């Protein structure tokens, strides 16, 4: 990775609304207080995926969807698949 690529990463500013940060904090705190560690983990993962790829899409790919590279779409797709597998895995019990 050369300096120009690193500079683009370091200079990117993403904005996250405070009410969403508060909602994440509230849901995660309640899940942890009730001993639902897996729910708190998947909640944090889904919030990060949402903030990175849906809320700040204009910063990452611009206004039009044609700028989405194959790698970005594949990475987001795998993120969704991992979330689905995690939810299914969390709901199954191994006795």
Biopython code that builds the backbone (N, CA, C, O; Angstrom):
import numpy as np
from Bio.PDB.StructureBuilder import StructureBuilder

atoms = [
    (1, "UNK", "N", (0.856, -1.166, 0.000)),
    (1, "UNK", "CA", (0.000, 0.000, 0.000)),
    (1, "UNK", "C", (0.904, 1.230, 0.000)),
    (1, "UNK", "O", (1.785, 1.364, 0.848)),
    (2, "UNK", "N", (0.679, 2.109, -0.942)),
    (2, "UNK", "CA", (1.532, 3.286, -1.008)),
    (2, "UNK", "C", (0.930, 4.448, -0.215)),
    (2, "UNK", "O", (-0.164, 4.346, 0.340)),
    (3, "UNK", "N", (1.661, 5.534, -0.180)),
    (3, "UNK", "CA", (1.280, 6.683, 0.643)),
    (3, "UNK", "C", (-0.043, 7.305, 0.197)),
    (3, "UNK", "O", (-0.819, 7.757, 1.038)),
    (4, "UNK", "N", (-0.313, 7.338, -1.108)),
    (4, "UNK", "CA", (-1.554, 7.950, -1.600)),
    (4, "UNK", "C", (-2.780, 7.186, -1.108)),
    (4, "UNK", "O", (-3.794, 7.789, -0.759)),
    (5, "UNK", "N", (-2.683, 5.871, -1.081)),
    (5, "UNK", "CA", (-3.806, 5.073, -0.584)),
    (5, "UNK", "C", (-3.992, 5.275, 0.915)),
    (5, "UNK", "O", (-5.121, 5.385, 1.393)),
    (6, "UNK", "N", (-2.897, 5.322, 1.650)),
    (6, "UNK", "CA", (-2.998, 5.556, 3.087)),
    (6, "UNK", "C", (-3.539, 6.948, 3.392)),
    (6, "UNK", "O", (-4.299, 7.127, 4.344)),
    (7, "UNK", "N", (-3.154, 7.920, 2.596)),
    (7, "UNK", "CA", (-3.645, 9.283, 2.802)),
    (7, "UNK", "C", (-5.152, 9.353, 2.590)),
    (7, "UNK", "O", (-5.842, 10.068, 3.315)),
    (8, "UNK", "N", (-5.667, 8.628, 1.617)),
    (8, "UNK", "CA", (-7.119, 8.602, 1.385)),
    (8, "UNK", "C", (-7.843, 7.982, 2.570)),
    (8, "UNK", "O", (-8.923, 8.439, 2.945)),
    (9, "UNK", "N", (-7.265, 6.956, 3.156)),
    (9, "UNK", "CA", (-7.880, 6.308, 4.319)),
    (9, "UNK", "C", (-7.839, 7.234, 5.526)),
    (9, "UNK", "O", (-8.832, 7.370, 6.242)),
    (10, "UNK", "N", (-6.700, 7.869, 5.753)),
    (10, "UNK", "CA", (-6.551, 8.730, 6.928)),
    (10, "UNK", "C", (-7.373, 10.011, 6.829)),
    (10, "UNK", "O", (-7.773, 10.556, 7.858)),
    (11, "UNK", "N", (-7.636, 10.504, 5.629)),
    (11, "UNK", "CA", (-8.349, 11.772, 5.488)),
    (11, "UNK", "C", (-9.867, 11.604, 5.402)),
    (11, "UNK", "O", (-10.586, 12.602, 5.383)),
    (12, "UNK", "N", (-10.367, 10.382, 5.350)),
    (12, "UNK", "CA", (-11.808, 10.149, 5.270)),
    (12, "UNK", "C", (-12.457, 10.408, 6.621)),
    (12, "UNK", "O", (-12.002, 9.905, 7.648)),
    (13, "UNK", "N", (-13.522, 11.194, 6.608)),
    (13, "UNK", "CA", (-14.259, 11.488, 7.833)),
    (13, "UNK", "C", (-15.678, 10.955, 7.687)),
    (13, "UNK", "O", (-16.400, 11.322, 6.760)),
    (14, "UNK", "N", (-16.064, 10.093, 8.604)),
    (14, "UNK", "CA", (-17.404, 9.527, 8.611)),
    (14, "UNK", "C", (-18.191, 10.145, 9.750)),
    (14, "UNK", "O", (-17.646, 10.396, 10.825)),
    (15, "UNK", "N", (-19.458, 10.386, 9.519)),
    (15, "UNK", "CA", (-20.296, 10.952, 10.578)),
    (15, "UNK", "C", (-21.330, 9.916, 11.009)),
    (15, "UNK", "O", (-21.962, 9.257, 10.183)),
    (16, "UNK", "N", (-21.480, 9.794, 12.314)),
    (16, "UNK", "CA", (-22.451, 8.875, 12.898)),
    (16, "UNK", "C", (-23.331, 9.698, 13.828)),
    (16, "UNK", "O", (-22.820, 10.363, 14.728)),
    (17, "UNK", "N", (-24.654, 9.665, 13.625)),
    (17, "UNK", "CA", (-25.549, 10.449, 14.490)),
    (17, "UNK", "C", (-25.445, 10.013, 15.952)),
    (17, "UNK", "O", (-25.287, 8.831, 16.257)),
    (18, "UNK", "N", (-25.536, 10.989, 16.836)),
    (18, "UNK", "CA", (-25.405, 10.707, 18.271)),
    (18, "UNK", "C", (-26.528, 9.818, 18.790)),
    (18, "UNK", "O", (-26.306, 9.010, 19.691)),
    (19, "UNK", "N", (-27.734, 9.955, 18.234)),
    (19, "UNK", "CA", (-28.823, 9.106, 18.716)),
    (19, "UNK", "C", (-28.567, 7.638, 18.381)),
    (19, "UNK", "O", (-29.004, 6.754, 19.118)),
    (20, "UNK", "N", (-27.860, 7.366, 17.272)),
    (20, "UNK", "CA", (-27.534, 5.985, 16.939)),
    (20, "UNK", "C", (-26.455, 5.437, 17.865)),
    (20, "UNK", "O", (-26.491, 4.266, 18.243)),
    (21, "UNK", "N", (-25.505, 6.274, 18.227)),
    (21, "UNK", "CA", (-24.492, 5.845, 19.190)),
    (21, "UNK", "C", (-25.141, 5.575, 20.536)),
    (21, "UNK", "O", (-24.812, 4.593, 21.202)),
    (22, "UNK", "N", (-26.065, 6.446, 20.942)),
    (22, "UNK", "CA", (-26.796, 6.227, 22.190)),
    (22, "UNK", "C", (-27.642, 4.969, 22.141)),
    (22, "UNK", "O", (-27.717, 4.231, 23.123)),
    (23, "UNK", "N", (-28.285, 4.717, 20.995)),
    (23, "UNK", "CA", (-29.089, 3.504, 20.838)),
    (23, "UNK", "C", (-28.219, 2.255, 20.916)),
    (23, "UNK", "O", (-28.596, 1.270, 21.550)),
    (24, "UNK", "N", (-27.055, 2.295, 20.271)),
    (24, "UNK", "CA", (-26.128, 1.166, 20.354)),
    (24, "UNK", "C", (-25.685, 0.939, 21.791)),
    (24, "UNK", "O", (-25.647, -0.199, 22.260)),
    (25, "UNK", "N", (-25.354, 2.009, 22.486)),
    (25, "UNK", "CA", (-24.933, 1.901, 23.877)),
    (25, "UNK", "C", (-26.042, 1.330, 24.747)),
    (25, "UNK", "O", (-25.786, 0.473, 25.592)),
    (26, "UNK", "N", (-27.267, 1.792, 24.551)),
    (26, "UNK", "CA", (-28.404, 1.314, 25.335)),
    (26, "UNK", "C", (-28.688, -0.166, 25.075)),
    (26, "UNK", "O", (-28.842, -0.945, 26.016)),
    (27, "UNK", "N", (-28.756, -0.553, 23.806)),
    (27, "UNK", "CA", (-29.058, -1.951, 23.475)),
    (27, "UNK", "C", (-27.951, -2.871, 23.967)),
    (27, "UNK", "O", (-28.227, -3.927, 24.535)),
    (28, "UNK", "N", (-26.705, -2.480, 23.753)),
    (28, "UNK", "CA", (-25.587, -3.319, 24.191)),
    (28, "UNK", "C", (-25.534, -3.430, 25.711)),
    (28, "UNK", "O", (-25.282, -4.508, 26.249)),
    (29, "UNK", "N", (-25.770, -2.320, 26.400)),
    (29, "UNK", "CA", (-25.757, -2.349, 27.864)),
    (29, "UNK", "C", (-26.861, -3.239, 28.408)),
    (29, "UNK", "O", (-26.623, -4.040, 29.312)),
    (30, "UNK", "N", (-28.064, -3.107, 27.867)),
    (30, "UNK", "CA", (-29.169, -3.952, 28.319)),
    (30, "UNK", "C", (-28.902, -5.427, 28.029)),
    (30, "UNK", "O", (-29.187, -6.290, 28.859)),
    (31, "UNK", "N", (-28.358, -5.710, 26.854)),
    (31, "UNK", "CA", (-28.052, -7.102, 26.516)),
    (31, "UNK", "C", (-27.006, -7.673, 27.468)),
    (31, "UNK", "O", (-27.122, -8.820, 27.901)),
    (32, "UNK", "N", (-25.996, -6.890, 27.791)),
    (32, "UNK", "CA", (-24.958, -7.376, 28.704)),
    (32, "UNK", "C", (-25.469, -7.492, 30.134)),
    (32, "UNK", "O", (-25.083, -8.411, 30.856)),
    (33, "UNK", "N", (-26.330, -6.572, 30.550)),
    (33, "UNK", "CA", (-26.896, -6.661, 31.901)),
    (33, "UNK", "C", (-27.762, -7.903, 32.073)),
    (33, "UNK", "O", (-27.810, -8.486, 33.156)),
    (34, "UNK", "N", (-28.442, -8.303, 31.013)),
    (34, "UNK", "CA", (-29.280, -9.493, 31.078)),
    (34, "UNK", "C", (-28.524, -10.761, 30.688)),
    (34, "UNK", "O", (-29.131, -11.821, 30.530)),
    (35, "UNK", "N", (-27.208, -10.659, 30.532)),
    (35, "UNK", "CA", (-26.378, -11.825, 30.262)),
    (35, "UNK", "C", (-26.451, -12.337, 28.838)),
    (35, "UNK", "O", (-26.114, -13.493, 28.585)),
    (36, "UNK", "N", (-26.878, -11.516, 27.911)),
    (36, "UNK", "CA", (-26.999, -11.918, 26.511)),
    (36, "UNK", "C", (-25.788, -11.394, 25.730)),
    (36, "UNK", "O", (-25.906, -10.458, 24.940)),
    (37, "UNK", "N", (-24.646, -12.001, 25.959)),
    (37, "UNK", "CA", (-23.398, -11.538, 25.349)),
    (37, "UNK", "C", (-23.436, -11.693, 23.833)),
    (37, "UNK", "O", (-22.944, -10.827, 23.108)),
    (38, "UNK", "N", (-24.011, -12.778, 23.354)),
    (38, "UNK", "CA", (-24.074, -13.002, 21.910)),
    (38, "UNK", "C", (-24.943, -11.957, 21.216)),
    (38, "UNK", "O", (-24.631, -11.525, 20.106)),
    (39, "UNK", "N", (-26.022, -11.554, 21.863)),
    (39, "UNK", "CA", (-26.889, -10.515, 21.296)),
    (39, "UNK", "C", (-26.136, -9.190, 21.227)),
    (39, "UNK", "O", (-26.258, -8.460, 20.243)),
    (40, "UNK", "N", (-25.367, -8.876, 22.251)),
    (40, "UNK", "CA", (-24.582, -7.641, 22.243)),
    (40, "UNK", "C", (-23.525, -7.670, 21.137)),
    (40, "UNK", "O", (-23.286, -6.654, 20.485)),
    (41, "UNK", "N", (-22.898, -8.815, 20.923)),
    (41, "UNK", "CA", (-21.884, -8.926, 19.873)),
    (41, "UNK", "C", (-22.481, -8.736, 18.484)),
    (41, "UNK", "O", (-21.951, -7.971, 17.678)),
    (42, "UNK", "N", (-23.584, -9.429, 18.200)),
    (42, "UNK", "CA", (-24.189, -9.296, 16.874)),
    (42, "UNK", "C", (-24.759, -7.898, 16.683)),
    (42, "UNK", "O", (-24.761, -7.380, 15.566)),
    (43, "UNK", "N", (-25.239, -7.283, 17.748)),
    (43, "UNK", "CA", (-25.740, -5.914, 17.681)),
    (43, "UNK", "C", (-24.614, -4.952, 17.294)),
    (43, "UNK", "O", (-24.799, -4.109, 16.415)),
    (44, "UNK", "N", (-23.473, -5.067, 17.928)),
    (44, "UNK", "CA", (-22.335, -4.203, 17.601)),
    (44, "UNK", "C", (-21.853, -4.439, 16.175)),
    (44, "UNK", "O", (-21.505, -3.489, 15.473)),
    (45, "UNK", "N", (-21.831, -5.689, 15.744)),
    (45, "UNK", "CA", (-21.400, -6.017, 14.385)),
    (45, "UNK", "C", (-22.346, -5.400, 13.356)),
    (45, "UNK", "O", (-21.895, -4.805, 12.376)),
    (46, "UNK", "N", (-23.648, -5.539, 13.573)),
    (46, "UNK", "CA", (-24.614, -5.003, 12.618)),
    (46, "UNK", "C", (-24.598, -3.475, 12.586)),
    (46, "UNK", "O", (-24.756, -2.882, 11.519)),
    (47, "UNK", "N", (-24.412, -2.835, 13.733)),
    (47, "UNK", "CA", (-24.303, -1.376, 13.742)),
    (47, "UNK", "C", (-23.065, -0.934, 12.958)),
    (47, "UNK", "O", (-23.138, 0.017, 12.180)),
    (48, "UNK", "N", (-21.945, -1.604, 13.150)),
    (48, "UNK", "CA", (-20.725, -1.236, 12.423)),
    (48, "UNK", "C", (-20.897, -1.451, 10.921)),
    (48, "UNK", "O", (-20.447, -0.628, 10.124)),
    (49, "UNK", "N", (-21.538, -2.537, 10.534)),
    (49, "UNK", "CA", (-21.798, -2.803, 9.122)),
    (49, "UNK", "C", (-22.722, -1.734, 8.539)),
    (49, "UNK", "O", (-22.497, -1.259, 7.426)),
    (50, "UNK", "N", (-23.749, -1.359, 9.280)),
    (50, "UNK", "CA", (-24.677, -0.319, 8.824)),
    (50, "UNK", "C", (-23.969, 1.026, 8.694)),
    (50, "UNK", "O", (-24.122, 1.713, 7.684)),
    (51, "UNK", "N", (-23.199, 1.403, 9.705)),
    (51, "UNK", "CA", (-22.509, 2.688, 9.659)),
    (51, "UNK", "C", (-21.495, 2.741, 8.524)),
    (51, "UNK", "O", (-21.348, 3.773, 7.870)),
    (52, "UNK", "N", (-20.809, 1.652, 8.293)),
    (52, "UNK", "CA", (-19.760, 1.654, 7.281)),
    (52, "UNK", "C", (-20.256, 1.591, 5.855)),
    (52, "UNK", "O", (-19.665, 2.206, 4.968)),
    (53, "UNK", "N", (-21.333, 0.857, 5.616)),
    (53, "UNK", "CA", (-21.729, 0.609, 4.234)),
    (53, "UNK", "C", (-23.070, 1.196, 3.830)),
    (53, "UNK", "O", (-23.316, 1.350, 2.634)),
    (54, "UNK", "N", (-23.938, 1.528, 4.755)),
    (54, "UNK", "CA", (-25.245, 2.058, 4.374)),
    (54, "UNK", "C", (-25.339, 3.542, 4.708)),
    (54, "UNK", "O", (-25.674, 4.351, 3.842)),
    (55, "UNK", "N", (-25.049, 3.905, 5.946)),
    (55, "UNK", "CA", (-25.179, 5.299, 6.366)),
    (55, "UNK", "C", (-24.176, 6.205, 5.655)),
    (55, "UNK", "O", (-24.531, 7.312, 5.250)),
    (56, "UNK", "N", (-22.951, 5.762, 5.500)),
    (56, "UNK", "CA", (-21.892, 6.579, 4.900)),
    (56, "UNK", "C", (-21.543, 6.128, 3.489)),
    (56, "UNK", "O", (-20.394, 6.252, 3.065)),
    (57, "UNK", "N", (-22.522, 5.606, 2.761)),
    (57, "UNK", "CA", (-22.288, 5.123, 1.403)),
    (57, "UNK", "C", (-21.814, 6.239, 0.482)),
    (57, "UNK", "O", (-20.958, 6.012, -0.373)),
    (58, "UNK", "N", (-22.355, 7.435, 0.645)),
    (58, "UNK", "CA", (-21.971, 8.545, -0.228)),
    (58, "UNK", "C", (-20.500, 8.906, -0.064)),
    (58, "UNK", "O", (-19.853, 9.317, -1.026)),
    (59, "UNK", "N", (-19.972, 8.757, 1.135)),
    (59, "UNK", "CA", (-18.557, 9.055, 1.370)),
    (59, "UNK", "C", (-17.675, 7.990, 0.721)),
    (59, "UNK", "O", (-16.621, 8.301, 0.166)),
    (60, "UNK", "N", (-18.109, 6.741, 0.795)),
    (60, "UNK", "CA", (-17.282, 5.646, 0.306)),
    (60, "UNK", "C", (-17.358, 5.463, -1.202)),
    (60, "UNK", "O", (-16.331, 5.235, -1.842)),
    (61, "UNK", "N", (-18.549, 5.556, -1.786)),
    (61, "UNK", "CA", (-18.687, 5.253, -3.210)),
    (61, "UNK", "C", (-19.266, 6.401, -4.020)),
    (61, "UNK", "O", (-19.357, 6.286, -5.242)),
    (62, "UNK", "N", (-19.650, 7.474, -3.412)),
    (62, "UNK", "CA", (-20.253, 8.581, -4.135)),
    (62, "UNK", "C", (-21.760, 8.446, -4.202)),
    (62, "UNK", "O", (-22.354, 7.595, -3.540)),
    (63, "UNK", "N", (-22.366, 9.290, -5.005)),
    (63, "UNK", "CA", (-23.821, 9.313, -5.084)),
    (63, "UNK", "C", (-24.400, 8.227, -5.986)),
    (63, "UNK", "O", (-25.534, 7.795, -5.778)),
    (64, "UNK", "N", (-23.650, 7.788, -6.969)),
    (64, "UNK", "CA", (-24.196, 6.778, -7.869)),
    (64, "UNK", "C", (-23.656, 5.394, -7.523)),
    (64, "UNK", "O", (-22.543, 5.249, -7.018)),
    (65, "UNK", "N", (-24.460, 4.400, -7.802)),
    (65, "UNK", "CA", (-24.121, 3.032, -7.427)),
    (65, "UNK", "C", (-23.133, 2.397, -8.398)),
    (65, "UNK", "O", (-22.593, 1.329, -8.107)),
    (66, "UNK", "N", (-22.883, 3.028, -9.546)),
    (66, "UNK", "CA", (-21.956, 2.457, -10.520)),
    (66, "UNK", "C", (-20.512, 2.476, -10.031)),
    (66, "UNK", "O", (-19.669, 1.752, -10.562)),
    (67, "UNK", "N", (-20.220, 3.294, -9.027)),
    (67, "UNK", "CA", (-18.857, 3.395, -8.517)),
    (67, "UNK", "C", (-18.500, 2.274, -7.551)),
    (67, "UNK", "O", (-17.348, 2.168, -7.131)),
    (68, "UNK", "N", (-19.466, 1.438, -7.194)),
    (68, "UNK", "CA", (-19.203, 0.343, -6.264)),
    (68, "UNK", "C", (-18.337, -0.687, -6.972)),
    (68, "UNK", "O", (-18.718, -1.221, -8.014)),
    (69, "UNK", "N", (-17.187, -0.959, -6.410)),
    (69, "UNK", "CA", (-16.303, -1.942, -7.019)),
    (69, "UNK", "C", (-16.769, -3.350, -6.676)),
    (69, "UNK", "O", (-17.564, -3.558, -5.760)),
    (70, "UNK", "N", (-16.263, -4.291, -7.421)),
    (70, "UNK", "CA", (-16.610, -5.692, -7.199)),
    (70, "UNK", "C", (-16.179, -6.127, -5.802)),
    (70, "UNK", "O", (-16.909, -6.846, -5.120)),
    (71, "UNK", "N", (-15.004, -5.695, -5.380)),
    (71, "UNK", "CA", (-14.500, -6.068, -4.059)),
    (71, "UNK", "C", (-15.388, -5.518, -2.946)),
    (71, "UNK", "O", (-15.662, -6.224, -1.975)),
    (72, "UNK", "N", (-15.839, -4.281, -3.069)),
    (72, "UNK", "CA", (-16.692, -3.682, -2.041)),
    (72, "UNK", "C", (-18.018, -4.415, -1.930)),
    (72, "UNK", "O", (-18.484, -4.695, -0.825)),
    (73, "UNK", "N", (-18.625, -4.725, -3.063)),
    (73, "UNK", "CA", (-19.893, -5.463, -3.045)),
    (73, "UNK", "C", (-19.695, -6.858, -2.462)),
    (73, "UNK", "O", (-20.534, -7.333, -1.696)),
    (74, "UNK", "N", (-18.606, -7.511, -2.815)),
    (74, "UNK", "CA", (-18.309, -8.840, -2.289)),
    (74, "UNK", "C", (-18.050, -8.785, -0.784)),
    (74, "UNK", "O", (-18.512, -9.654, -0.044)),
    (75, "UNK", "N", (-17.325, -7.784, -0.336)),
    (75, "UNK", "CA", (-17.023, -7.623, 1.088)),
    (75, "UNK", "C", (-18.297, -7.391, 1.894)),
    (75, "UNK", "O", (-18.481, -7.990, 2.953)),
    (76, "UNK", "N", (-19.178, -6.521, 1.394)),
    (76, "UNK", "CA", (-20.452, -6.262, 2.069)),
    (76, "UNK", "C", (-21.329, -7.509, 2.048)),
    (76, "UNK", "O", (-21.996, -7.811, 3.038)),
    (77, "UNK", "N", (-21.336, -8.231, 0.940)),
    (77, "UNK", "CA", (-22.113, -9.471, 0.861)),
    (77, "UNK", "C", (-21.649, -10.495, 1.874)),
    (77, "UNK", "O", (-22.468, -11.134, 2.533)),
    (78, "UNK", "N", (-20.348, -10.658, 2.004)),
    (78, "UNK", "CA", (-19.823, -11.576, 3.018)),
    (78, "UNK", "C", (-20.157, -11.093, 4.426)),
    (78, "UNK", "O", (-20.389, -11.907, 5.320)),
    (79, "UNK", "N", (-20.182, -9.793, 4.629)),
    (79, "UNK", "CA", (-20.576, -9.259, 5.935)),
    (79, "UNK", "C", (-22.003, -9.625, 6.285)),
    (79, "UNK", "O", (-22.293, -9.987, 7.425)),
    (80, "UNK", "N", (-22.893, -9.533, 5.314)),
    (80, "UNK", "CA", (-24.290, -9.918, 5.538)),
    (80, "UNK", "C", (-24.394, -11.418, 5.789)),
    (80, "UNK", "O", (-25.135, -11.847, 6.674)),
    (81, "UNK", "N", (-23.662, -12.214, 5.023)),
    (81, "UNK", "CA", (-23.689, -13.673, 5.213)),
    (81, "UNK", "C", (-23.167, -14.045, 6.596)),
    (81, "UNK", "O", (-23.737, -14.917, 7.252)),
    (82, "UNK", "N", (-22.105, -13.406, 7.046)),
    (82, "UNK", "CA", (-21.569, -13.677, 8.384)),
    (82, "UNK", "C", (-22.599, -13.320, 9.446)),
    (82, "UNK", "O", (-22.754, -14.049, 10.426)),
    (83, "UNK", "N", (-23.307, -12.206, 9.263)),
    (83, "UNK", "CA", (-24.341, -11.816, 10.228)),
    (83, "UNK", "C", (-25.460, -12.850, 10.276)),
    (83, "UNK", "O", (-25.943, -13.186, 11.357)),
    (84, "UNK", "N", (-25.875, -13.353, 9.128)),
    (84, "UNK", "CA", (-26.928, -14.375, 9.091)),
    (84, "UNK", "C", (-26.458, -15.649, 9.767)),
    (84, "UNK", "O", (-27.184, -16.229, 10.574)),
    (85, "UNK", "N", (-25.250, -16.091, 9.446)),
    (85, "UNK", "CA", (-24.705, -17.297, 10.088)),
    (85, "UNK", "C", (-24.573, -17.114, 11.594)),
    (85, "UNK", "O", (-24.828, -18.046, 12.357)),
    (86, "UNK", "N", (-24.178, -15.923, 12.026)),
    (86, "UNK", "CA", (-24.034, -15.671, 13.462)),
    (86, "UNK", "C", (-25.382, -15.744, 14.163)),
    (86, "UNK", "O", (-25.489, -16.328, 15.242)),
    (87, "UNK", "N", (-26.407, -15.159, 13.564)),
    (87, "UNK", "CA", (-27.739, -15.208, 14.173)),
    (87, "UNK", "C", (-28.238, -16.646, 14.244)),
    (87, "UNK", "O", (-28.783, -17.062, 15.266)),
    (88, "UNK", "N", (-28.059, -17.408, 13.172)),
    (88, "UNK", "CA", (-28.477, -18.817, 13.178)),
    (88, "UNK", "C", (-27.672, -19.603, 14.202)),
    (88, "UNK", "O", (-28.229, -20.423, 14.931)),
    (89, "UNK", "N", (-26.378, -19.362, 14.263)),
    (89, "UNK", "CA", (-25.539, -20.058, 15.238)),
    (89, "UNK", "C", (-25.871, -19.705, 16.672)),
    (89, "UNK", "O", (-25.808, -20.558, 17.557)),
    (90, "UNK", "N", (-26.223, -18.455, 16.904)),
    (90, "UNK", "CA", (-26.584, -18.038, 18.259)),
    (90, "UNK", "C", (-27.912, -18.630, 18.702)),
    (90, "UNK", "O", (-28.139, -18.828, 19.896)),
    (91, "UNK", "N", (-28.792, -18.915, 17.743)),
    (91, "UNK", "CA", (-30.108, -19.443, 18.096)),
    (91, "UNK", "C", (-30.123, -20.956, 18.278)),
    (91, "UNK", "O", (-31.055, -21.500, 18.870)),
    (92, "UNK", "N", (-29.110, -21.631, 17.780)),
    (92, "UNK", "CA", (-29.050, -23.080, 17.968)),
    (92, "UNK", "C", (-28.292, -23.385, 19.248)),
    (92, "UNK", "O", (-27.364, -22.667, 19.622)),
    (93, "UNK", "N", (-28.690, -24.438, 19.902)),
    (93, "UNK", "CA", (-28.059, -24.836, 21.154)),
    (93, "UNK", "C", (-27.347, -26.163, 20.949)),
    (93, "UNK", "O", (-27.886, -27.075, 20.323)),
    (94, "UNK", "N", (-26.162, -26.265, 21.465)),
    (94, "UNK", "CA", (-25.441, -27.543, 21.420)),
    (94, "UNK", "C", (-25.437, -28.125, 22.824)),
    (94, "UNK", "O", (-24.640, -27.729, 23.675)),
    (95, "UNK", "N", (-26.334, -29.064, 23.050)),
    (95, "UNK", "CA", (-26.469, -29.663, 24.380)),
    (95, "UNK", "C", (-25.586, -30.870, 24.537)),
    (95, "UNK", "O", (-25.577, -31.495, 25.598)),
]
sb = StructureBuilder()
sb.init_structure("model")
sb.init_model(0)
sb.init_chain("A")
sb.init_seg("    ")
for serial, (resi, resn, name, xyz) in enumerate(atoms, 1):
    if name == "N":
        sb.init_residue(resn, " ", resi, " ")
    sb.init_atom(name, np.array(xyz, "f"), 0.0, 1.0, " ", f" {name:<3s}", serial, name[0])
structure = sb.get_structure()
